Structures are given as C-alpha cells and as structure tokens.
Amino acid sequence: MAWVGDMNRKTEKKETTPNRREFLKAAFAASAGISFVGCSVASTLADATKVSRDPDTLQADFPRPVMVNGKRMLTVDVHCHSEVADVWPLIDGHEALGGRNPYDPNPLSRATDVSVRIADMDATGIDVQALSISVGQYFHWADRDLAEKIVRVQNEKLAEVSAAHPDRFVPIGAVALQHPDLAASQLEYAVKKLGHRGVMTTCSIDGLELADPRFSPFWAKAEELDVIVFLHPRGFEQGEERFAGRGRLGNIIGNPLETTVALSHLIFEGTLDRYPGLKIVAAHGGGFLPSYIGRSDHCHTSNDRGCRGEEQKKPSEYLRQIYFDSLIYRTRNLEHLINEAGVSQIVLGTDYPYGMENRNAIAHVLSVPGLSDDDREAILGGTLARLLKLETA
C-alpha cells in the first residue's frame, strides 16, 4: 500500500534520532549548557518573551529544534492531515460520487509524500505529528461492508507510515461513525492492534449530532480505551446558502460554527457527564464556544425559556474537560482561549498541509504574554505527549 507518489520512499534527509524513546527523553531534558555550532539554529534560541504579537502565519520563525530560554522544547502537532490513495479504487465511480472519483489525481504532494512532510516539519519547528486523514476522505455514505474496508486501509496505512518514522509520527485513525457499533470495534482494533493513539471524526454524521444516543457505543469505547477523539468540522451544511458569495465563508465561519454546535450539544445533552473520562480535542480552538461561553452560562443559570439541558454544571466548567488546539491565528485570541479554558487544555495545532495552515504556530504560542516556560512547554508538546502516550521516560 502507498500514499500518492513516493510514500514508501526513504526520506532524502537522514534521520539522526535513533528511536522515539531516546528522542523524547532528549527533548524533555533540560539543555542548559548545550551549545550549537553555526548560525542555522540562531532563531530557535530567541528569548520567548520577545516574540512579537501576531506573528506572520505564512512563514516560520522557529525551525526545528525549538529552544526556549536554553531548554529544548518537544513540539507535537495534533492537527495535521494526510490522504491515503489506496482507498480510491474502493470508491472510484461509486454512485454516491456521481460515478466519478473527485480525489484522483491529487496534486498536493505535501499531503501524500513523507519526505516533503518531514522537511516541512523541520522548517516549521514540529517534532511529532499526530497523523490523521483529511475530512475529504470520510465517506459517511458508505455501507457497512465498504466502510469497513475503507477504514481498515486508512488506519493500516497511517500505522505503517508511523512505524517507518517512529520518532516523527503517531497515528490517530478514522472510524465509520455512520455505523456506531462498527466504529467502536474499529477504534478498538486501531488502538490495540495498530498502535493508534486515538481517532479523528467529523463534528456531525449525515445531519446527526455526535451527542445523539446512537453514538453511545463509540463514546463508551473511546472512554474505555483512554484515547483522544479529535473533532474536526467539515463545513456547516445548513448555512451553505447564507455562506454563498465572496470570502469562502463556509470555511471561515462554517467550520468553526460546526465545531461550536457539536461541542454545545455534547454539553447540553449530557454526553460529557455520561462519559467524564473522554479526552476530546476540538479543532480551531473549539470554534466560537470558548469566546462566547458566558452566554451559555447565563442560559444555564437562568433557564430562560427552558434552555437548561442535561448538563450537570455550568457550561464553562466543561471547558476544563475539553482540549483545544491553538489554531486561531492571532495572539489576543489565543490569550483569551487560554484564559477561558486554562493552559492545561491547550495543545498545538497547525492544519498542515492545507491553505489554512499556520506555518508559524510555534511563534504564535510564544507570542502570548504572561506564560511561564512550563506553560509554553505544556502547550507546545507536553500535554499532547501525555494524551498520546508518547514514550518520554
């Protein structure tokens, strides 16, 4: 099996890290007193307190390795996609696709070529990617048999690539959530047999909210396995007519709105109370929910026109049960998210390799005033190292 192009080709740049354990031990160790020869890493030695606000999102100021005040930082990206070409023969010409295959050919080598991906990671300061597929390769229309085949191919390929580069990738796979019991078994197989550290899913399934009781088998299995569930939107279908016109509003507004709605239902329908051990990671900083959480709290407290749901506490308290990626582009927005949810709930996200990628995500974190070095270490990689069970000792 292969991704597009040279997926199994060895990278041109020789990896210097012998294995994941030694790499992560070194990354976590304090490196005061270590000196680097040459000027190529000078930018990584910058005083984090002097990073300007709102750094450019299109160019990287902190290539790998990232140093903060003399200490080597482990950097882990939870929001990074790939595409698995091996599923295309399974869906080519399917009636659900109008008899064609819209995914082939795919010209985006950054999504499919490991050597390009690793070079980009080095340039943007990323040590480890939690590798997921793109939302364009979630086929909720697939019947049970086809869905089982598609997901098996995708998850095996992600595991294969991660095993070939164990110090750079860990897999977070896919499930066919349109078949909830199948999704639960797919998750268990991916985690126990393939070494996946979690799963990515879209924020709704054919118009059904993730809080729908039909998905209970999946949520129960995710809690049991103690793995992350990365929620990623795929537009907001109900708003397409309003989003028409200039500005690509379906992405700019629709994607974060989709996440906002999904998280709100998980709160108000009591899902987060029934499964308190869930480790949900929300893309794009959780959409609009953290920034307007006070309105949810007011509604809960006042029960205005019956708006209190099954939630057992104020909605803002659930922000401490959810993790949010840092992909919100501006310093003040990230600072606000940290204030609302807490440092412990923020993890690094870039949206590699697509157009909305923040190539300067490291600088974005370092630009937030008032963070301690421990805070920066947690956001850049420490929290994800724990959630993804990276070998750090």
C-alpha positions as CSV (number, residue, x, y, z in Angstrom):
1,M,0.0,0.0,0.0
2,A,1.1,3.6,-0.5
3,W,0.0,7.1,-0.3
4,V,0.3,9.1,-3.6
5,G,3.7,9.2,-5.1
6,D,6.7,8.1,-3.1
7,M,5.0,7.3,0.2
8,N,7.3,4.3,0.9
9,R,10.4,6.1,-0.4
10,K,13.0,6.7,2.3
11,T,13.5,10.4,3.0
12,E,16.4,12.1,1.5
13,K,17.4,13.6,4.8
14,K,18.9,11.1,7.1
15,E,17.2,10.9,10.5
16,T,19.7,11.4,13.3
17,T,17.4,10.3,16.1
18,P,17.9,6.5,16.7
19,N,14.4,5.9,18.2
20,R,11.4,7.6,19.7
21,R,12.4,6.9,23.3
22,E,15.8,8.5,23.0
23,F,14.4,11.4,21.1
24,L,11.7,12.2,23.5
25,K,13.9,11.8,26.5
26,A,16.3,14.3,25.0
27,A,13.5,16.7,24.0
28,F,12.2,16.7,27.6
29,A,15.6,17.1,29.2
30,A,16.8,20.5,30.2
31,S,19.5,21.6,27.9
32,A,21.2,24.4,29.7
33,G,24.8,24.5,28.8
34,I,24.4,22.8,25.4
35,S,25.9,24.9,22.6
36,F,25.2,24.8,18.9
37,V,27.8,25.5,16.2
38,G,26.8,27.7,13.3
39,C,24.1,30.2,12.8
40,S,21.3,28.0,11.3
41,V,19.7,27.5,14.7
42,A,20.2,31.0,16.0
43,S,16.5,31.9,15.5
44,T,15.5,29.0,17.8
45,L,17.5,30.4,20.7
46,A,15.4,33.6,20.9
47,D,14.1,34.8,24.2
48,A,10.5,33.7,24.1
49,T,9.3,36.9,25.9
50,K,10.5,39.0,22.9
51,V,8.4,37.3,20.2
52,S,6.2,40.0,18.6
53,R,2.4,39.8,18.8
54,D,0.5,38.4,15.9
55,P,3.5,36.8,14.1
56,D,3.2,36.1,10.4
57,T,1.2,32.9,9.9
58,L,2.7,32.1,6.4
59,Q,6.3,31.8,7.3
60,A,8.1,30.0,10.1
61,D,10.3,31.9,12.6
62,F,11.1,28.8,14.7
63,P,12.5,25.9,12.7
64,R,13.4,22.7,14.5
65,P,14.8,22.3,17.1
66,V,12.9,24.8,19.2
67,M,14.6,26.2,22.2
68,V,13.0,28.4,24.8
69,N,15.4,30.2,27.2
70,G,18.0,27.5,26.8
71,K,15.7,24.5,27.1
72,R,14.8,22.1,24.2
73,M,11.1,22.0,23.6
74,L,9.3,18.9,22.4
75,T,6.7,20.1,19.8
76,V,3.7,18.0,18.9
77,D,1.1,18.9,16.3
78,V,-2.4,17.4,16.8
79,H,-3.9,19.0,13.7
80,C,-2.2,17.6,10.6
81,H,-3.8,15.7,7.8
82,S,-2.8,13.2,5.1
83,E,-4.6,11.4,2.2
84,V,-4.5,7.7,1.6
85,A,-4.5,6.9,-2.1
86,D,-5.2,3.2,-1.5
87,V,-8.9,3.9,-0.8
88,W,-9.5,5.4,-4.2
89,P,-10.0,2.1,-6.1
90,L,-12.6,1.2,-3.4
91,I,-14.8,4.2,-4.2
92,D,-14.0,5.1,-7.8
93,G,-17.1,5.5,-9.8
94,H,-19.5,5.0,-6.9
95,E,-23.0,6.4,-7.4
96,A,-22.6,8.5,-4.3
97,L,-19.8,10.3,-6.1
98,G,-21.8,10.8,-9.3
99,G,-19.9,8.0,-10.9
100,R,-16.6,9.7,-10.7
101,N,-13.6,10.0,-8.3
102,P,-13.1,13.6,-7.2
103,Y,-10.0,12.7,-5.2
104,D,-7.8,11.4,-8.1
105,P,-5.4,12.8,-9.2
106,N,-4.4,14.7,-6.1
107,P,-1.7,17.3,-6.9
108,L,-1.0,18.1,-3.2
109,S,2.3,16.4,-2.5
110,R,2.5,17.8,1.0
111,A,-0.5,15.6,1.9
112,T,1.0,12.5,0.4
113,D,4.8,12.5,0.3
114,V,6.6,11.7,3.5
115,S,9.9,13.3,2.5
116,V,8.1,16.6,1.8
117,R,6.2,16.3,5.0
118,I,9.3,15.8,7.2
119,A,11.1,18.6,5.5
120,D,8.2,20.9,6.2
121,M,8.0,19.7,9.8
122,D,11.7,20.6,10.3
123,A,11.2,24.0,8.7
124,T,8.2,24.9,10.9
125,G,9.6,23.5,14.2
126,I,7.4,20.4,14.5
127,D,9.0,17.3,16.1
128,V,6.0,14.9,16.1
129,Q,2.7,14.9,14.1
130,A,-0.4,13.1,15.3
131,L,-1.2,11.9,11.8
132,S,-4.8,11.9,10.7
133,I,-6.6,11.7,7.3
134,S,-8.3,14.7,5.7
135,V,-12.0,15.2,6.2
136,G,-12.4,14.8,2.5
137,Q,-11.7,11.1,2.9
138,Y,-14.5,10.5,5.3
139,F,-17.2,8.7,3.4
140,H,-20.3,8.6,5.6
141,W,-22.4,7.4,2.7
142,A,-20.6,4.0,2.6
143,D,-22.5,0.9,3.6
144,R,-21.2,-1.3,6.4
145,D,-19.1,-3.6,4.2
146,L,-17.5,-0.8,2.2
147,A,-16.9,1.4,5.3
148,E,-15.1,-1.5,7.0
149,K,-12.8,-1.9,4.0
150,I,-12.1,1.8,3.7
151,V,-11.3,2.4,7.3
152,R,-9.1,-0.7,7.5
153,V,-7.0,0.5,4.6
154,Q,-6.7,4.1,6.0
155,N,-5.8,3.0,9.5
156,E,-3.3,0.4,8.4
157,K,-1.5,2.9,6.1
158,L,-1.3,5.5,8.9
159,A,0.2,2.9,11.2
160,E,2.6,1.8,8.5
161,V,3.9,5.3,7.9
162,S,4.2,6.0,11.7
163,A,6.1,2.7,12.2
164,A,8.5,3.7,9.5
165,H,9.2,7.0,11.2
166,P,8.5,6.3,14.9
167,D,10.2,9.5,16.1
168,R,8.1,11.8,13.9
169,F,4.6,10.4,13.7
170,V,1.9,8.7,15.7
171,P,-1.4,7.7,14.1
172,I,-4.8,8.8,15.0
173,G,-7.1,6.9,12.8
174,A,-10.6,7.0,11.3
175,V,-13.8,5.2,12.1
176,A,-17.1,4.7,10.2
177,L,-19.2,6.6,12.7
178,Q,-22.3,6.2,10.5
179,H,-22.2,2.6,11.8
180,P,-21.7,3.3,15.6
181,D,-21.1,-0.3,16.7
182,L,-18.7,-0.9,13.8
183,A,-16.9,2.4,14.7
184,A,-16.4,1.2,18.3
185,S,-14.8,-2.1,17.1
186,Q,-12.7,-0.2,14.5
187,L,-11.4,2.1,17.3
188,E,-10.5,-0.9,19.5
189,Y,-8.7,-2.6,16.6
190,A,-6.8,0.5,15.6
191,V,-5.7,1.2,19.2
192,K,-4.9,-2.4,20.3
193,K,-3.6,-3.9,17.1
194,L,-2.2,-1.0,15.1
195,G,-0.9,1.3,17.8
196,H,-3.2,4.2,17.1
197,R,-3.4,6.9,19.9
198,G,-6.9,8.0,19.1
199,V,-9.3,8.9,16.3
200,M,-10.4,11.9,14.3
201,T,-14.1,12.3,13.4
202,T,-16.2,15.0,11.8
203,C,-18.5,17.1,14.0
204,S,-21.7,15.6,12.7
205,I,-22.7,12.5,10.8
206,D,-25.2,12.9,8.0
207,G,-27.0,15.6,10.0
208,L,-26.9,13.7,13.3
209,E,-25.3,15.3,16.2
210,L,-22.5,13.5,17.9
211,A,-24.5,13.7,21.1
212,D,-27.2,11.5,19.6
213,P,-27.7,8.4,21.8
214,R,-26.9,6.2,18.7
215,F,-23.3,7.1,19.1
216,S,-23.1,5.9,22.7
217,P,-21.2,2.7,21.8
218,F,-18.4,4.8,20.3
219,W,-18.2,7.2,23.2
220,A,-18.1,4.4,25.7
221,K,-15.3,2.7,23.8
222,A,-13.2,5.9,23.5
223,E,-13.5,6.4,27.2
224,E,-12.7,2.8,28.0
225,L,-9.6,2.9,25.8
226,D,-8.5,6.3,27.2
227,V,-7.6,7.8,23.8
228,I,-8.2,11.1,22.3
229,V,-11.1,11.9,20.0
230,F,-10.1,14.8,17.7
231,L,-13.2,16.7,16.5
232,H,-12.8,18.3,13.1
233,P,-15.5,20.1,11.1
234,R,-16.4,19.6,7.5
235,G,-18.4,22.8,6.9
236,F,-21.8,23.7,8.1
237,E,-24.2,22.4,5.5
238,Q,-27.3,24.1,6.9
239,G,-25.6,27.5,6.3
240,E,-24.4,27.0,2.7
241,E,-27.0,29.3,1.2
242,R,-26.0,32.1,3.5
243,F,-22.3,31.4,3.0
244,A,-22.5,31.8,-0.7
245,G,-20.5,34.6,-2.2
246,R,-17.1,36.0,-1.7
247,G,-14.8,35.3,1.2
248,R,-15.2,31.5,1.4
249,L,-17.4,31.9,4.4
250,G,-18.3,28.2,4.5
251,N,-14.7,27.7,5.7
252,I,-14.1,30.9,7.7
253,I,-17.4,30.9,9.5
254,G,-18.9,27.5,8.7
255,N,-16.1,25.3,10.0
256,P,-15.8,26.9,13.5
257,L,-19.6,27.1,13.7
258,E,-19.9,23.3,13.1
259,T,-17.5,22.7,16.0
260,T,-19.3,25.1,18.2
261,V,-22.6,23.4,17.6
262,A,-21.1,19.9,18.2
263,L,-19.5,20.8,21.5
264,S,-22.6,22.6,22.7
265,H,-24.7,19.6,22.1
266,L,-22.2,17.3,23.9
267,I,-22.5,19.7,26.9
268,F,-26.3,20.3,26.9
269,E,-27.3,16.8,26.0
270,G,-25.2,15.4,28.9
271,T,-22.7,13.4,26.9
272,L,-19.8,14.8,28.8
273,D,-21.5,13.9,32.1
274,R,-22.2,10.3,31.0
275,Y,-18.6,9.9,29.8
276,P,-16.5,12.1,32.0
277,G,-13.3,10.4,31.1
278,L,-13.5,11.4,27.4
279,K,-10.4,13.2,26.0
280,I,-11.9,15.3,23.3
281,V,-9.7,17.7,21.3
282,A,-11.5,20.3,19.4
283,A,-10.1,21.8,16.2
284,H,-9.8,25.6,15.5
285,G,-9.7,26.5,19.2
286,G,-13.2,24.9,19.7
287,G,-14.8,27.3,17.2
288,F,-16.8,30.1,18.9
289,L,-17.7,28.2,22.1
290,P,-14.9,29.4,24.4
291,S,-15.2,33.0,23.3
292,Y,-18.9,33.3,24.0
293,I,-19.3,30.8,26.8
294,G,-20.7,33.4,29.1
295,R,-24.0,33.3,27.1
296,S,-24.2,29.6,27.6
297,D,-23.6,30.0,31.4
298,H,-26.3,32.7,31.6
299,C,-28.8,30.5,29.8
300,H,-28.0,27.5,32.1
301,T,-28.3,29.6,35.2
302,S,-31.5,31.5,34.3
303,N,-33.1,28.6,32.4
304,D,-34.5,31.2,30.1
305,R,-37.4,29.6,28.2
306,G,-36.2,26.1,29.2
307,C,-32.7,26.4,27.8
308,R,-31.1,24.3,30.5
309,G,-30.4,20.8,29.2
310,E,-29.0,17.6,30.7
311,E,-25.7,19.3,31.8
312,Q,-24.9,18.9,35.5
313,K,-22.8,22.1,35.9
314,K,-22.3,25.4,34.2
315,P,-21.2,25.1,30.6
316,S,-18.0,27.0,31.2
317,E,-16.9,24.2,33.6
318,Y,-16.9,21.7,30.8
319,L,-14.1,23.7,29.1
320,R,-11.8,22.0,31.6
321,Q,-12.9,18.6,30.2
322,I,-12.1,19.6,26.6
323,Y,-8.8,20.2,24.9
324,F,-8.5,22.9,22.2
325,D,-5.9,23.3,19.5
326,S,-4.1,26.6,19.2
327,L,-5.2,27.2,15.6
328,I,-6.8,30.6,15.9
329,Y,-4.1,32.7,14.3
330,R,-3.9,35.9,16.5
331,T,-2.1,36.4,19.8
332,R,-5.0,38.0,21.5
333,N,-7.4,35.2,20.5
334,L,-5.1,32.6,21.8
335,E,-4.5,34.5,25.0
336,H,-8.3,34.7,25.5
337,L,-8.7,31.0,24.9
338,I,-6.0,30.2,27.5
339,N,-7.8,32.5,30.0
340,E,-11.1,30.8,29.4
341,A,-10.0,27.1,29.3
342,G,-6.7,27.1,31.1
343,V,-3.2,26.3,30.0
344,S,-3.7,22.7,30.7
345,Q,-6.3,22.4,28.0
346,I,-4.4,24.0,25.0
347,V,-2.4,22.0,22.5
348,L,-0.5,22.8,19.4
349,G,-2.3,22.7,16.0
350,T,-1.3,23.8,12.5
351,D,-3.8,22.4,9.9
352,Y,-0.9,21.0,7.8
353,P,-0.8,20.8,4.8
354,Y,-3.8,22.9,3.6
355,G,-4.4,26.5,2.8
356,M,-5.5,27.5,6.4
357,E,-2.3,26.1,7.8
358,N,-0.5,28.3,10.4
359,R,3.2,27.7,9.5
360,N,4.3,29.8,12.4
361,A,2.3,28.1,15.2
362,I,5.4,27.9,17.5
363,A,5.8,31.7,17.4
364,H,2.0,32.1,17.9
365,V,2.3,30.3,21.2
366,L,5.5,32.1,22.2
367,S,3.9,35.5,21.5
368,V,1.3,35.1,24.3
369,P,2.4,37.3,27.2
370,G,2.5,36.1,30.8
371,L,3.1,32.4,30.1
372,S,5.8,30.6,32.1
373,D,8.3,28.3,30.4
374,D,6.4,25.4,31.9
375,D,3.2,26.7,30.3
376,R,4.9,27.0,26.9
377,E,6.3,23.5,27.3
378,A,2.9,22.1,28.0
379,I,1.2,23.8,25.1
380,L,4.0,23.1,22.6
381,G,4.1,19.4,23.3
382,G,4.0,18.3,26.9
383,T,0.2,17.9,27.2
384,L,-0.1,16.0,23.9
385,A,2.8,13.8,24.9
386,R,0.7,12.7,27.8
387,L,-2.5,12.4,25.9
388,L,-0.9,10.5,23.0
389,K,1.1,8.3,25.4
390,L,4.4,9.2,23.9
391,E,7.4,7.4,25.4
392,T,9.0,10.1,27.4
393,A,10.8,8.0,30.1
